[in-house]
Amino acid sequence: MIRAGFARRIITPPTPVMLAGFDARHEPATSIHDDLEVRALYLAEEDGGAVCLLICDLLGMSPSFATPIRQHVANDLGLSRSAVLTASTHTHSGPSCIAGSEAIGWPTPPGYRDLLVGACRAAATTAQQRAVAATLSYRRAPLPDGLSINRRGHPYAPWLAVLDVASEAGQRIGVLANLAIHPVALGPECLAISADWVGPFRTSLEAMLGGSTLLLSGALGDVNPNHVHRQGNDCSSDGFAEAAALGRELAEAVAAEVVVAEPVDGHVELVRWDELNAPAGGTLLAQMAGVDQIQVELVEWSMGGPRLVSVPGEAFHAFGEAIASSRPVPVILAGLAPVWLGYLPLPFAQGYEESISHGERFVATVLSALTGSAQPGAG
């Protein structure tokens, strides 16, 4: 028997605050359009494994933010750190939790790390306390045309995946939705805290289906909304209206697949845990890091059958496809998890994304580790 619980907590920082994600934004946000949240999913198998997923409305997290969260939550829930995973929705309208970003004008607000750790611990503990006997269903389907584009012009076949969680009586507890579109419906001129289209997506899907909704970003590195922000728009209307419209459209697409998801009957367990040192160099991001190797943690869980695979950065669509095709079972891609380690471009060429990576050898090493044999690790 599997038990499941969902919970959420607000992680909105005080204003004024510098928002992370756009170089062209130089003024602080002084208002809150919609609250940022951490949303938690706790899954446990009777006499078996248990895992806790924490998804934050943030651009990304460096280890100095993610590691304390994971370790505290692991201690609180009686789990190993490898059974606790952090991820980010990648909103460009929240504070920075990326180490060193103050150098480019994105300082982390004072005290925000403590606020974030406390909220994540509270969400995880509540999700565990709320856990009830549950059944799981899974569905992967193409994403409808017209919602997203590959901004690099690479071959692109977008998809979504859902893990539907219901009580034994058939009442929906929540949905984990996995899709990959940059949350940039709001542009740099939008000076308000917001989860971008992710907030309206969650609200709309919950209104349609009931229960709680978690949005887990996938391989969104080179994927933008089809109707990206327009420079100079009136953010009090058009920008947020665009984000809300995209959120609703995506919720409609996901809702149509949730209702035809098929039951899965497998285990909840840690399948793989690895740490590797990947070579870095030759890019701006590598120079900023000041090291020639980056430690990378890779986590893989079975969530009742489908495999959740952590992807430690902004993977290109082709990078994600390589991971999905390397597994004999359905895959849920956890982008920017457990930390943000820059872009993961595939193919690796010349461009902005390549400069905000740790280099071609780094990307190749991580991809090789993720697409290799998925054997149980040392977790």
C-alpha positions in Angstrom: 0.0 0.0 0.0 1.2 3.5 -0.9 0.4 6.5 1.3 0.6 10.1 -0.1 0.3 13.6 1.2 0.5 17.1 -0.2 1.2 20.5 1.4 2.3 24.0 0.7 3.8 27.0 2.4 4.4 30.6 1.2 8.0 31.6 0.5 7.4 35.2 -0.7 10.2 37.5 0.5 9.6 41.0 1.9 9.7 43.9 -0.6 11.5 45.7 -2.0 13.5 42.9 -3.5 15.7 42.4 -6.6 14.2 39.8 -8.9 16.5 37.2 -10.5 16.4 36.0 -14.1 16.8 39.0 -16.4 20.0 41.0 -17.0 17.8 43.8 -18.4 16.0 44.4 -15.1 17.8 46.9 -12.8 15.0 48.1 -10.4 13.7 46.3 -7.4 10.2 44.9 -7.1 8.1 46.8 -4.6 4.8 44.8 -4.9 3.5 41.2 -4.9 1.3 40.1 -7.7 1.0 36.5 -6.4 2.7 34.7 -3.6 5.6 32.3 -4.2 5.2 28.9 -2.7 7.0 25.7 -1.9 4.8 22.6 -2.6 5.5 19.2 -1.1 4.6 15.7 -2.1 5.3 12.9 0.3 5.0 9.2 -0.9 5.6 6.2 1.3 5.2 2.5 0.8 4.1 0.4 3.8 7.1 -1.5 5.1 9.1 0.1 2.2 10.7 3.3 1.0 9.5 6.9 1.3 10.4 10.0 -0.6 9.6 13.7 -0.3 9.6 16.1 -3.3 9.8 19.9 -2.6 9.2 22.3 -5.5 9.9 26.0 -4.9 8.8 29.0 -7.0 12.4 30.1 -7.5 14.8 30.6 -10.5 17.0 27.9 -9.1 19.0 26.9 -6.0 22.7 26.5 -5.3 23.8 23.7 -2.9 24.2 26.3 -0.1 20.4 26.7 -0.2 19.3 23.2 -1.3 21.5 21.1 1.0 20.3 22.6 4.3 16.7 22.2 3.2 17.2 18.6 2.2 19.2 17.7 5.3 16.7 19.3 7.8 13.7 17.7 6.0 15.5 14.3 6.0 16.1 14.6 9.7 12.5 15.7 10.3 10.9 12.9 8.3 13.4 10.1 9.3 14.7 9.8 5.7 18.1 9.8 4.0 19.0 13.0 2.2 18.8 11.1 -1.1 15.1 10.5 -0.4 14.5 14.3 -0.2 14.7 16.2 -3.5 14.5 20.0 -4.1 13.5 21.5 -7.4 12.5 24.9 -8.8 9.8 26.1 -11.1 12.2 28.6 -12.6 10.2 31.7 -12.3 12.1 34.9 -13.3 10.0 37.0 -10.9 11.4 35.8 -7.5 14.5 36.3 -5.4 17.8 34.7 -6.1 19.0 31.6 -4.3 22.0 31.2 -6.6 25.4 31.7 -5.0 27.4 34.6 -6.3 24.5 36.2 -8.1 24.9 39.4 -6.1 27.8 40.2 -8.5 25.2 40.6 -11.3 22.7 42.6 -9.2 20.7 39.7 -7.7 21.4 39.7 -4.0 19.6 37.2 -1.8 17.3 39.1 0.6 18.7 39.1 4.2 17.3 36.2 6.2 15.7 34.5 3.2 17.6 31.3 3.5 16.2 30.8 7.0 12.7 31.6 5.7 13.0 29.1 2.9 14.4 26.3 5.1 11.6 26.9 7.6 8.8 26.9 5.0 10.2 23.7 3.3 10.4 21.9 6.7 6.8 22.9 7.5 5.5 21.8 4.1 7.3 18.5 4.2 6.2 17.7 7.8 2.6 18.6 7.0 2.6 16.4 3.8 3.9 13.5 5.8 1.2 14.0 8.5 -1.5 14.3 5.8 -0.5 11.1 4.0 -3.3 8.6 3.5 -3.7 5.4 1.5 -3.5 6.2 -2.2 -3.5 4.9 -5.7 -1.3 6.3 -8.5 -2.0 6.7 -12.2 0.4 7.9 -14.9 0.0 9.4 -18.4 2.4 10.9 -20.9 1.1 12.7 -24.0 2.1 15.3 -26.6 1.8 18.9 -25.5 -0.8 20.6 -27.8 0.6 22.8 -30.6 0.9 26.5 -30.3 1.8 26.7 -26.6 5.6 26.6 -26.8 8.5 27.0 -29.1 12.1 25.8 -29.2 13.9 29.1 -29.3 17.1 27.6 -30.8 15.2 26.1 -33.6 16.1 22.5 -32.7 14.0 19.5 -33.4 11.1 19.7 -30.9 8.4 17.3 -29.9 7.0 18.6 -26.6 5.2 16.4 -24.1 3.6 16.4 -20.7 3.4 13.8 -18.0 1.1 13.5 -15.0 1.1 11.4 -11.9 -2.5 11.4 -10.5 -2.8 10.6 -6.8 -6.2 9.5 -5.5 -7.5 8.1 -2.3 -8.7 4.5 -2.0 -12.2 5.9 -2.3 -11.3 7.5 -5.6 -11.2 11.1 -4.5 -8.3 13.1 -6.0 -5.7 14.1 -3.5 -3.4 15.8 -6.0 -1.6 15.8 -9.3 2.1 16.1 -10.1 2.4 17.7 -13.5 5.6 17.5 -15.5 6.1 19.9 -18.4 8.9 22.1 -19.8 8.2 25.7 -20.7 10.3 28.6 -19.4 8.2 30.8 -17.0 8.9 34.0 -18.9 5.4 35.1 -19.9 6.4 38.1 -17.7 9.3 40.2 -19.0 12.0 42.2 -17.2 9.7 45.3 -17.1 7.3 43.4 -14.8 8.5 44.6 -11.4 6.3 42.5 -9.1 6.9 39.2 -7.3 5.1 36.4 -9.2 5.3 32.7 -10.0 4.6 33.7 -13.7 2.3 31.3 -15.5 2.9 28.6 -12.9 0.6 30.2 -10.4 -2.4 30.4 -12.7 -1.7 26.9 -14.0 -1.9 25.4 -10.5 -5.0 27.4 -9.5 -6.8 26.5 -12.8 -6.0 22.8 -12.6 -7.1 22.6 -9.0 -10.4 24.3 -10.0 -10.9 21.8 -12.8 -9.9 18.6 -11.0 -9.8 19.2 -7.3 -6.9 18.3 -5.0 -3.5 19.9 -5.0 -1.3 20.6 -8.0 2.5 20.5 -8.2 4.3 21.7 -11.3 7.6 20.0 -11.9 9.8 21.6 -14.6 11.4 19.3 -17.1 14.0 20.0 -19.9 13.1 23.7 -20.4 16.5 25.1 -21.3 15.7 26.0 -24.9 11.9 26.1 -24.6 9.9 29.3 -24.3 6.2 30.1 -24.3 4.9 30.7 -27.8 3.6 34.1 -26.8 6.6 35.3 -24.9 6.6 38.7 -23.3 6.5 41.8 -25.4 9.0 44.5 -24.6 7.5 47.6 -23.1 4.0 46.0 -22.4 1.8 47.4 -19.7 2.6 44.9 -16.9 -0.4 45.8 -14.9 -2.6 44.3 -17.6 -1.1 42.6 -20.6 1.9 40.8 -19.1 0.0 39.2 -16.2 -2.9 38.5 -18.5 -0.6 36.6 -20.8 0.8 34.6 -17.9 -2.7 33.8 -16.7 -3.9 32.8 -20.2 -1.0 30.5 -20.7 -1.5 28.9 -17.3 -5.1 28.2 -18.1 -4.3 26.7 -21.5 -1.7 24.4 -20.0 -4.1 23.4 -17.2 -6.7 22.4 -19.8 -4.1 20.3 -21.7 -3.0 18.6 -18.5 -6.6 18.0 -17.2 -7.5 16.2 -20.4 -4.7 13.7 -19.8 -5.2 13.2 -16.1 -8.7 11.8 -16.6 -7.3 9.1 -18.9 -4.2 8.3 -16.9 -3.7 4.6 -16.3 -3.0 3.0 -12.9 0.5 2.0 -11.9 1.3 -0.5 -9.3 5.0 -0.4 -8.3 7.2 0.5 -5.5 8.2 3.8 -3.9 12.0 3.6 -3.5 15.4 5.1 -4.1 16.6 3.5 -7.3 19.9 5.4 -7.8 22.1 7.9 -6.0 25.4 9.0 -7.4 27.9 11.8 -6.8 30.5 12.6 -9.5 33.0 15.3 -10.1 32.5 16.6 -13.6 35.2 18.7 -15.4 34.4 22.4 -15.9 36.0 25.1 -17.9 36.0 27.3 -21.0 32.9 29.3 -20.2 31.9 32.4 -18.3 30.0 30.4 -15.7 33.0 28.1 -15.2 35.3 31.1 -14.7 32.9 32.6 -12.1 33.0 29.3 -10.2 36.8 29.4 -10.1 37.2 25.6 -10.0 38.0 23.0 -12.7 35.6 20.4 -11.3 32.0 20.6 -10.2 30.4 18.1 -7.8 27.2 16.8 -9.2 24.5 14.7 -7.3 22.1 12.6 -9.3 19.0 11.1 -7.7 16.5 8.6 -9.2 13.3 7.4 -7.6 10.6 4.9 -8.4 7.3 6.7 -7.8 5.0 3.7 -8.0 6.5 2.6 -11.3 7.4 5.8 -13.2 11.0 6.9 -12.6 11.6 10.4 -11.4 15.1 11.5 -12.6 16.8 14.6 -11.2 18.4 16.9 -13.8 20.8 19.4 -12.1 20.2 22.4 -14.4 18.4 23.9 -17.4 18.6 21.0 -19.8 17.8 21.4 -23.5 14.9 19.5 -24.9 17.2 17.0 -26.7 19.1 16.4 -23.4 15.8 15.5 -21.7 14.8 13.2 -24.6 18.1 11.3 -24.3 17.3 10.6 -20.6 13.7 9.6 -21.3 14.7 7.2 -24.1 17.4 5.6 -22.0 14.9 4.1 -19.5 12.7 1.1 -20.1 10.0 2.6 -17.8 8.1 5.9 -18.0 10.1 9.0 -16.9 9.3 12.1 -14.9 12.1 14.7 -15.4 12.9 16.8 -12.4 14.5 19.9 -13.9 16.7 22.1 -11.8 17.0 19.4 -9.2 18.4 19.1 -6.6 20.3 22.2 -7.6 20.9 24.6 -10.5 24.2 24.1 -12.2 23.6 26.2 -15.3 22.4 25.3 -18.7 22.8 21.8 -20.1 22.8 22.4 -23.9 22.5 19.6 -26.4 23.8 20.0 -29.1 26.6 22.2 -27.6 27.2 25.1 -30.0 27.8 28.8 -29.5 25.4 31.0 -27.7 24.2 32.6 -24.5 23.1 29.2 -23.0 26.6 27.7 -23.7 28.2 30.6 -21.9 26.0 30.0 -18.8 27.1 26.4 -18.6 30.1 24.8 -17.1 31.4 23.8 -20.5 31.0 21.0 -23.1 32.9 18.4 -21.2 30.8 19.0 -18.1 27.5 18.7 -20.1 28.8 15.5 -21.8 29.8 14.0 -18.4 26.5 14.7 -16.8 24.5 13.4 -19.8 26.6 10.2 -19.9 25.9 9.6 -16.2 22.2 10.2 -16.6 21.8 8.0 -19.6 24.0 5.1 -18.4 22.9 2.0 -16.6 20.4 3.0 -13.8 21.5 0.8 -11.1 20.8 1.1 -7.4 23.3 3.5 -5.7 24.7 4.2 -2.3 21.8 6.1 -0.9 
